[in-house]
């Protein structure tokens, strides 16, 4: 017989949701839209972080996210919710989760959605409370929770309670972010753990009914002893060009030391590819690779579109990922605007022909945002040349092909959010380091610095394909069809925001360049 989840109410959930909605509305009433996204998911007001509960169900796409509805900095976590019929136009749904149980009284933390054997959605998430009942000085007490939607709209849930308690003698505080899937006739759950020795691990549990869970093994331990926690883990199968199944393990490694281009953050989000036998530990076959080389990317979550597709059950779906554009480093000027944080565009994960070669390109549906197209054709710039492509661009997609064999510039590409005060964000190819760069050194607002995405040897000659999305306060740069990606906030100064093509210390040959104006996704 299955054990029953432990349910300990301390507040009326609907009343807490109503208070949270009022909190968001208060912030939204004074929101400044100077950097508020037109085509990225963000809360109407308040702070957001990790994407949660991603799924395709009954003909709609659902994205939930961590939300603090009472301020623009991290605070007691709730779950916000948006949905779409086409992944182009989105609508806001009611806030889905608020703290109302003893096990989550200090926050409804991250988790995912999964379609159960009954064809219905189940939400698994982490309940968070301070161990001393007051603050983090006494550590954290985190457990895994289960909730179920009341109907197929997924707009209101019933919490079932705790299904995995934390063995606190074996854990140093951190014990969160469950990912659930079914393989070999059994349900599996993994989540991030900081062991008693403060080693970053992912633990593996199994279940036959999604309620009674049994510990199996440590699925993965990070080899770096400085890494004390693996946040927001992901785990899914993928097939190579020959049809061989591999497993991808993703995590955000907390505590890693900064190391040049390879690790520019102490909380790097990336993946490894390897093999897995159900019930056993994951066996890595590649090194760790970053999902995204930009300034602001963390806590990605993916889901497979085949789950929840009742029209074609059993089909192989796409593996789609959202990430959080994380504003970790002060100054964070959007904190003053009534909102803070956004998600990336949805990206399809595919496995290339090289070992460890994962691509993450925007899903095909994103092309539905295009309103019109300006085709510039071929462009050539002489030594230190510059050309204004648009005098003002609020929300655009730029497709360009650089001929590396003909171009001689040390650095060449785009300047976006270029304003009359001389501020801009530079995006382009740096020949001296052989990388694609996002450089915010000329910006007047927010954190500066640059990030650089590596290219393989055979990508350093021939054609370089860049696909650049410029929103009001951010850029996403996709290199060679998503072989590398860079996501960064870019807080433009006041006035028109030009887009320029620039060659530095040499010439530039662009074989093709198109700019698409993009429409709003409907969340403004």
PyMOL commands that set and color helices and strands:
alter all, ss='L'
color gray80, all
select helices_A, chain A and resi 13-28+102-104+136-138+333-337+364-369+457-459
alter helices_A, ss='H'
color red, helices_A
select strands_A, chain A and resi 46-57+60-68+78-84+90-92+107-115+121-130+140-149+157-164+171-183+186-195+200-207+214-221+229-239+245-254+267-275+283-284+289-290+298-304+319-325+339-340+342-343+347-351+358-362+370-375+379-381+386-390+396-403+411-418+425-430+435-439+450-454+463-470+474-479+484-489+498-504+508-518
alter strands_A, ss='S'
color yellow, strands_A
deselect
rebuild
show_as cartoon
